[in-house]
Amino acid sequence: MRSEADALAGRRVLVLISGSIAAVKLPQLVSALVQRGALVRCVLSPAAERLVSAVALASLSRSPCHIEADQWSHREARPLHIALAEWAEVVLVAPLSASSLARWVHGMADTLLASTLIACEAPVVVAPAMNSAMWAAPAVRRNWRELQGWERVLPLEPGSGLLACDRVGDGRMADPALLLLALESVLVAGCRRDWRGRRLLVSAGPTREALDPARCLTNPSTGRMGVLLAQAARLRGSTVDLVHGPLAVDPAWLEGLQCHPVVTAAEMEAALLRLQDGADAVAMAAAVADHRRSSPEQGKLPKEALEASLSSGWEPVPDLLAGLVRRRPPAQAILGFAAQSGEVLQEARAKFARKGCDLLFANPIDRPGAGFGSAGNEGWLLGPGTGERRLEPMGKLALAHRLLSALAEAAALRAPVRAPADP
């Protein structure tokens, strides 16, 4: 796995755009890719040419945008679909129309876009978009099921909402911000689906404990680490329940997750306990408040009374991680998090011994580029199978994949051993 903070920088991304009205969102995505340092080339299908300007895409990508008329141009020294397929490190097909899906699955190389896809050996992120009736059609469902079984393909199910045809239902293309995340994930971890069939429970973000209606005890957590952990697991095939406090992340990052928003530690505890028994593994990335008011004030305190109120009336919040460890099913693996300052490893050892979880990731919050609100992170991963593993600075999505792999190993160690069958 790459350790750079941005896995897209310097990587060759081929964007294939087919005929759906969602194609109008792709210039925004191409621009975002270039801003993050990716090298981008675009291909428009004949139908997409009517929806998106090739001139605009060429300008935004800083590279020629290829259309159907370029397929057998005398200006190309090699077959264009082969040259493009060999150039790409990762491919994005967005939007994927019903026609392009059928051509790809059935090997019909009758357009530049289709022949490029068929010739391509790079990993492919796929984001369909179409009318909900078309998406539900038996032929389309059959083709989509076929594509989901391909090893080098990362399929992103369309979401539900108001479609361009004024119909409300499934068929809405994944948000461009989520497509960026999926491309980065493929470059970091490939198209692996090793979490398929498993359910992961993740906590993320801060909790807030009210002092009065105008003030609260909280922390700087944005929820970025927990949400990226949840999305990485979802992209690897898991069903994910995300219990989160107030977040400061792109709302598109929540697509495809089963979200359970909470505010206080008590609400988070209740949601986690309700969902724990159905989970194969748990990742406790939330930054939970350590104390709360035993009786929050019903009205806003005058400034003069605030200092006196802060000196009393607090009670400790129950240890949510330790509570989950005590009541977990035997085969459930649990990953804890510890935000530390100073001697991170020394504090982490003591916390790991107290908590009883399978893995503990401890990260510094007093170093530039790590901790709350940062794009990257670093720290130590502690566990029986891993020992004490130093994780060097990396982007939080790359870290999420590292932690998921370790959590999968821990879950395998906890799985019950089956007795051999009688001969």
C-alpha positions as CSV (number, residue, x, y, z in Angstrom):
1,M,0.0,0.0,0.0
2,R,1.1,3.6,-0.7
3,S,1.9,5.7,2.2
4,E,1.5,9.2,0.6
5,A,-1.2,11.5,2.1
6,D,-2.9,11.6,-1.3
7,A,-2.9,8.4,-3.2
8,L,-4.2,10.1,-6.3
9,A,-1.2,12.4,-6.9
10,G,0.7,11.5,-10.0
11,R,-1.5,8.5,-10.9
12,R,-3.0,7.9,-14.3
13,V,-6.8,8.0,-14.2
14,L,-8.9,7.2,-17.3
15,V,-12.5,8.6,-17.1
16,L,-15.0,7.0,-19.4
17,I,-18.3,8.8,-19.7
18,S,-21.4,7.2,-21.2
19,G,-24.8,8.5,-22.1
20,S,-26.8,9.4,-19.0
21,I,-27.8,12.9,-17.8
22,A,-25.6,12.3,-14.8
23,A,-22.7,12.9,-17.2
24,V,-23.1,16.6,-16.5
25,K,-21.5,16.0,-13.1
26,L,-18.2,14.7,-14.5
27,P,-16.5,18.0,-15.3
28,Q,-16.6,18.8,-11.6
29,L,-15.0,15.4,-10.8
30,V,-12.3,15.8,-13.5
31,S,-11.4,19.1,-12.1
32,A,-11.1,17.7,-8.6
33,L,-8.9,14.9,-9.8
34,V,-6.5,17.4,-11.5
35,Q,-6.4,19.6,-8.4
36,R,-5.3,16.5,-6.4
37,G,-2.4,15.9,-8.8
38,A,-3.9,13.1,-10.9
39,L,-3.1,12.7,-14.6
40,V,-6.5,12.5,-16.3
41,R,-7.7,11.5,-19.8
42,C,-11.4,11.4,-20.8
43,V,-13.5,9.4,-23.3
44,L,-17.0,10.3,-24.3
45,S,-19.5,7.8,-25.7
46,P,-21.5,9.0,-28.7
47,A,-24.5,9.7,-26.5
48,A,-22.4,11.4,-23.8
49,E,-21.1,13.8,-26.5
50,R,-24.6,15.4,-26.6
51,L,-24.5,16.0,-22.9
52,V,-21.0,17.1,-22.0
53,S,-18.5,19.4,-23.9
54,A,-15.4,17.6,-25.0
55,V,-13.7,21.0,-25.1
56,A,-14.6,21.6,-21.4
57,L,-13.2,18.2,-20.4
58,A,-10.0,18.7,-22.4
59,S,-9.5,22.1,-20.7
60,L,-10.2,20.7,-17.2
61,S,-8.1,17.6,-17.7
62,R,-5.2,19.4,-19.5
63,S,-5.3,16.5,-22.0
64,P,-7.3,15.8,-25.2
65,C,-10.8,14.4,-24.7
66,H,-11.4,11.5,-27.0
67,I,-14.7,11.0,-28.8
68,E,-16.0,8.3,-31.2
69,A,-14.6,10.0,-34.3
70,D,-11.0,9.5,-32.8
71,Q,-11.3,5.7,-32.8
72,W,-9.5,5.2,-36.1
73,S,-7.9,8.6,-36.7
74,H,-4.8,8.9,-38.9
75,R,-3.3,11.0,-36.2
76,E,-3.1,8.0,-33.8
77,A,0.0,5.8,-34.3
78,R,-1.6,2.9,-32.4
79,P,-5.2,1.8,-32.0
80,L,-6.6,4.4,-29.6
81,H,-8.5,2.0,-27.4
82,I,-5.4,-0.1,-26.8
83,A,-3.2,2.9,-26.1
84,L,-5.7,4.3,-23.6
85,A,-6.3,0.9,-21.9
86,E,-2.5,0.4,-21.5
87,W,-2.0,4.0,-20.2
88,A,-4.5,3.8,-17.4
89,E,-3.6,2.8,-13.8
90,V,-7.2,3.0,-12.8
91,V,-10.4,3.5,-14.8
92,L,-13.6,5.3,-13.8
93,V,-16.8,4.5,-15.7
94,A,-19.3,7.2,-14.7
95,P,-22.1,7.3,-15.4
96,L,-22.4,3.8,-16.7
97,S,-25.6,3.5,-18.8
98,A,-27.6,0.4,-19.5
99,S,-26.2,0.2,-23.0
100,S,-22.6,0.5,-22.0
101,L,-23.1,-2.1,-19.3
102,A,-24.5,-4.5,-21.8
103,R,-21.7,-3.9,-24.3
104,W,-19.1,-4.5,-21.6
105,V,-20.6,-7.6,-20.1
106,H,-21.2,-9.2,-23.4
107,G,-17.9,-8.2,-25.0
108,M,-19.4,-6.0,-27.7
109,A,-16.5,-3.7,-28.8
110,D,-18.4,-1.5,-31.2
111,T,-17.6,1.9,-29.7
112,L,-14.4,3.5,-28.5
113,L,-15.6,3.4,-24.9
114,A,-16.7,-0.2,-25.0
115,S,-13.5,-1.4,-26.8
116,T,-11.3,0.5,-24.3
117,L,-13.1,-1.2,-21.4
118,I,-12.8,-4.6,-22.9
119,A,-9.1,-4.1,-23.6
120,C,-8.3,-2.7,-20.2
121,E,-6.5,-4.7,-17.5
122,A,-6.4,-2.0,-14.9
123,P,-8.9,-1.9,-12.0
124,V,-12.2,-0.2,-12.8
125,V,-14.6,1.8,-10.6
126,V,-18.1,1.6,-12.0
127,A,-21.0,4.0,-11.1
128,P,-24.3,3.3,-12.9
129,A,-27.0,5.9,-13.5
130,M,-30.3,5.4,-15.1
131,N,-34.1,5.6,-14.7
132,S,-35.3,3.4,-11.8
133,A,-37.5,1.3,-14.1
134,M,-34.4,0.7,-16.3
135,W,-32.3,-0.1,-13.3
136,A,-34.9,-2.7,-12.1
137,A,-35.2,-4.3,-15.6
138,P,-34.3,-8.1,-15.5
139,A,-31.7,-7.8,-18.2
140,V,-30.0,-4.9,-16.5
141,R,-30.0,-6.6,-13.1
142,R,-28.6,-9.8,-14.7
143,N,-25.8,-7.8,-16.3
144,W,-25.0,-6.0,-13.1
145,R,-24.8,-9.2,-11.1
146,E,-22.4,-10.6,-13.7
147,L,-20.2,-7.5,-13.4
148,Q,-20.1,-7.7,-9.6
149,G,-18.3,-11.0,-9.8
150,W,-15.4,-9.6,-11.8
151,E,-12.2,-9.4,-9.7
152,R,-10.8,-6.1,-11.0
153,V,-14.1,-4.2,-10.8
154,L,-15.3,-2.1,-7.9
155,P,-19.1,-1.6,-8.4
156,L,-20.8,1.3,-6.7
157,E,-24.6,0.8,-6.4
158,P,-26.6,3.8,-7.5
159,G,-28.5,5.6,-4.7
160,S,-32.1,6.7,-4.4
161,G,-33.5,10.1,-4.9
162,L,-35.1,12.5,-7.4
163,L,-34.0,11.5,-10.9
164,A,-33.7,13.7,-14.0
165,C,-37.0,12.2,-15.3
166,D,-38.8,13.5,-12.1
167,R,-39.1,10.0,-10.8
168,V,-38.1,9.2,-7.3
169,G,-36.3,5.9,-6.8
170,D,-33.0,4.0,-7.3
171,G,-30.8,4.9,-10.2
172,R,-29.0,8.1,-9.0
173,M,-25.2,8.0,-9.7
174,A,-22.9,8.0,-6.7
175,D,-21.8,11.5,-5.7
176,P,-18.6,12.7,-7.3
177,A,-17.0,13.0,-3.8
178,L,-17.7,9.3,-3.2
179,L,-16.3,8.5,-6.7
180,L,-13.0,10.2,-5.7
181,L,-12.9,8.2,-2.5
182,A,-13.5,5.0,-4.4
183,L,-10.7,5.8,-6.9
184,E,-8.3,6.5,-4.0
185,S,-9.4,3.3,-2.3
186,V,-8.6,1.2,-5.4
187,L,-5.2,2.8,-5.7
188,V,-4.5,2.0,-2.0
189,A,-6.0,-1.4,-1.6
190,G,-7.2,-2.7,-5.0
191,C,-10.7,-4.1,-5.7
192,R,-10.6,-6.7,-2.9
193,R,-14.0,-7.8,-1.5
194,D,-12.7,-9.7,1.5
195,W,-15.3,-8.2,3.8
196,R,-18.2,-9.4,1.7
197,G,-20.8,-11.2,3.9
198,R,-19.5,-9.6,7.1
199,R,-21.2,-6.8,9.1
200,L,-19.0,-4.1,10.7
201,L,-20.2,-1.7,13.5
202,V,-18.3,1.6,13.6
203,S,-18.5,4.5,16.0
204,A,-17.2,7.9,14.8
205,G,-17.1,11.6,15.6
206,P,-17.4,13.4,19.0
207,T,-20.1,13.3,21.6
208,R,-21.5,16.4,23.2
209,E,-22.5,16.7,26.8
210,A,-24.7,19.7,27.7
211,L,-23.8,22.1,30.5
212,D,-26.8,24.2,29.7
213,P,-28.8,24.9,26.5
214,A,-26.1,27.1,25.2
215,R,-22.9,25.3,26.2
216,C,-21.5,21.8,26.0
217,L,-18.4,19.6,26.7
218,T,-17.0,18.1,23.5
219,N,-13.7,17.7,21.5
220,P,-12.2,18.6,18.1
221,S,-13.0,15.2,16.4
222,T,-14.5,15.6,12.9
223,G,-15.3,11.9,12.5
224,R,-13.1,11.6,9.4
225,M,-11.2,8.5,10.6
226,G,-14.3,6.6,11.6
227,V,-16.2,7.5,8.5
228,L,-13.3,6.5,6.2
229,L,-13.0,3.2,8.1
230,A,-16.7,2.6,7.5
231,Q,-16.5,3.5,3.8
232,A,-13.3,1.4,3.3
233,A,-15.1,-1.6,4.8
234,R,-18.2,-0.9,2.6
235,L,-16.0,-0.7,-0.5
236,R,-14.5,-4.1,0.5
237,G,-18.0,-5.6,0.6
238,S,-19.1,-5.2,4.2
239,T,-22.5,-4.1,5.4
240,V,-21.7,-1.2,7.8
241,D,-23.6,0.3,10.7
242,L,-22.1,3.7,11.5
243,V,-23.0,5.2,14.9
244,H,-21.8,8.8,14.8
245,G,-21.9,12.0,16.8
246,P,-22.0,15.4,15.0
247,L,-19.7,15.1,12.0
248,A,-17.6,17.6,10.0
249,V,-17.1,15.5,6.8
250,D,-18.5,15.6,3.2
251,P,-22.0,14.2,3.5
252,A,-21.4,12.1,0.3
253,W,-19.0,10.0,2.4
254,L,-22.1,8.6,4.2
255,E,-23.7,7.2,1.1
256,G,-24.2,3.4,1.3
257,L,-23.7,3.3,5.1
258,Q,-26.5,2.6,7.6
259,C,-26.1,5.7,9.7
260,H,-27.3,6.1,13.3
261,P,-26.7,9.7,14.4
262,V,-26.4,10.5,18.1
263,V,-25.3,13.4,20.2
264,T,-24.5,12.3,23.8
265,A,-22.4,9.4,25.1
266,A,-25.6,7.8,26.5
267,E,-27.2,7.9,23.1
268,M,-24.1,6.4,21.5
269,E,-24.0,3.6,24.1
270,A,-27.6,2.7,23.6
271,A,-27.2,2.5,19.8
272,L,-24.0,0.4,20.0
273,L,-25.6,-2.0,22.4
274,R,-28.6,-2.3,20.2
275,L,-26.5,-3.1,17.1
276,Q,-23.6,-5.1,18.7
277,D,-25.0,-8.6,18.5
278,G,-25.5,-8.4,14.7
279,A,-21.9,-7.4,14.0
280,D,-19.0,-9.6,13.1
281,A,-16.5,-6.9,14.2
282,V,-16.6,-3.5,15.9
283,A,-14.4,-0.5,15.4
284,M,-14.6,2.2,18.2
285,A,-13.2,5.3,16.5
286,A,-15.5,7.8,18.2
287,A,-14.0,10.4,20.6
288,V,-16.4,10.0,23.5
289,A,-16.5,12.6,26.3
290,D,-15.1,11.4,29.6
291,H,-17.5,13.3,31.8
292,R,-21.1,14.6,31.7
293,R,-23.3,16.7,33.9
294,S,-25.4,14.7,36.3
295,S,-28.2,17.2,35.9
296,P,-27.7,19.7,33.0
297,E,-29.0,23.2,33.6
298,Q,-32.4,23.8,32.1
299,G,-31.8,27.5,31.3
300,K,-28.7,29.3,30.1
301,L,-26.4,30.1,33.1
302,P,-25.3,33.7,33.5
303,K,-21.6,34.3,32.9
304,E,-21.1,35.1,36.6
305,A,-22.5,31.7,37.6
306,L,-20.6,29.7,35.1
307,E,-17.3,29.2,37.0
308,A,-19.2,27.9,40.1
309,S,-21.2,25.5,38.1
310,L,-18.1,24.1,36.3
311,S,-16.6,23.1,39.7
312,S,-19.2,20.5,40.6
313,G,-22.0,18.4,39.3
314,W,-20.0,16.2,36.9
315,E,-20.0,12.4,36.7
316,P,-17.8,10.0,34.6
317,V,-19.2,8.6,31.4
318,P,-19.2,4.8,31.3
319,D,-16.3,3.2,29.4
320,L,-18.1,2.3,26.1
321,L,-15.3,0.2,24.7
322,A,-14.8,-1.8,27.8
323,G,-18.6,-2.4,28.1
324,L,-18.7,-3.7,24.5
325,V,-15.8,-6.0,25.2
326,R,-17.6,-7.5,28.3
327,R,-20.8,-8.3,26.5
328,R,-19.6,-9.3,23.0
329,P,-20.4,-12.6,21.3
330,P,-17.4,-15.0,21.4
331,A,-16.4,-14.6,17.7
332,Q,-16.7,-10.8,17.6
333,A,-13.4,-8.9,17.1
334,I,-13.1,-5.4,18.5
335,L,-10.7,-2.6,17.5
336,G,-10.3,0.3,19.9
337,F,-8.7,3.8,19.4
338,A,-6.7,5.9,21.7
339,A,-5.9,9.5,21.0
340,Q,-2.8,10.3,23.0
341,S,-0.2,13.1,23.6
342,G,3.3,12.7,24.9
343,E,4.6,9.0,25.2
344,V,2.0,7.4,22.9
345,L,3.2,3.8,23.1
346,Q,3.6,3.8,26.9
347,E,0.1,5.1,27.4
348,A,-1.3,2.7,24.7
349,R,0.2,-0.3,26.4
350,A,-1.6,0.5,29.7
351,K,-4.9,1.2,27.9
352,F,-4.7,-1.9,25.9
353,A,-4.2,-4.0,29.0
354,R,-7.2,-2.4,30.6
355,K,-9.7,-2.5,27.8
356,G,-9.4,-6.1,26.7
357,C,-10.1,-5.4,23.0
358,D,-8.4,-7.5,20.3
359,L,-6.6,-4.5,18.7
360,L,-5.9,-0.9,19.8
361,F,-4.7,1.8,17.5
362,A,-3.0,4.7,19.4
363,N,-2.3,7.9,17.6
364,P,-0.7,11.2,18.6
365,I,-2.8,14.4,18.7
366,D,0.2,16.7,19.4
367,R,2.1,16.2,16.1
368,P,1.5,18.2,12.8
369,G,-0.5,16.2,10.2
370,A,-2.0,13.7,12.7
371,G,-4.9,13.4,15.0
372,F,-8.2,15.4,15.0
373,G,-9.3,16.9,11.7
374,S,-6.1,16.0,9.8
375,A,-6.0,14.3,6.4
376,G,-3.3,11.9,7.6
377,N,-2.5,9.9,10.7
378,E,0.2,7.7,12.3
379,G,0.6,5.7,15.5
380,W,0.9,2.3,17.0
381,L,-1.2,-0.8,16.5
382,L,-1.3,-3.2,19.4
383,G,-2.7,-6.7,19.4
384,P,-1.9,-10.3,20.2
385,G,-1.2,-11.2,16.6
386,T,0.4,-7.9,15.6
387,G,2.5,-7.3,18.7
388,E,3.4,-3.6,18.6
389,R,3.4,-2.4,15.0
390,R,4.5,1.1,14.2
391,L,2.3,2.7,11.4
392,E,4.1,5.5,9.7
393,P,2.4,8.7,8.5
394,M,-0.2,8.0,5.8
395,G,-3.5,9.2,4.5
396,K,-6.5,8.2,6.7
397,L,-8.1,6.1,4.0
398,A,-4.8,4.1,3.6
399,L,-4.7,3.7,7.4
400,A,-8.4,2.6,7.4
401,H,-7.5,-0.2,5.0
402,R,-4.5,-1.2,7.1
403,L,-6.7,-1.4,10.2
404,L,-9.4,-3.3,8.4
405,S,-6.9,-6.0,7.3
406,A,-5.7,-6.3,10.9
407,L,-9.3,-6.5,12.2
408,A,-10.1,-9.2,9.6
409,E,-7.1,-11.2,10.9
410,A,-8.3,-10.7,14.5
411,A,-11.8,-11.9,13.6
412,A,-10.3,-15.0,12.0
413,L,-8.4,-15.8,15.2
414,R,-11.7,-15.5,17.2
415,A,-13.7,-17.7,14.8
416,P,-14.8,-21.0,16.4
417,V,-12.8,-24.0,15.3
418,R,-15.1,-26.5,13.6
419,A,-14.7,-30.2,14.5
420,P,-13.7,-32.3,11.5
421,A,-16.5,-34.2,9.9
422,D,-16.8,-37.9,10.5
423,P,-15.3,-40.0,7.8
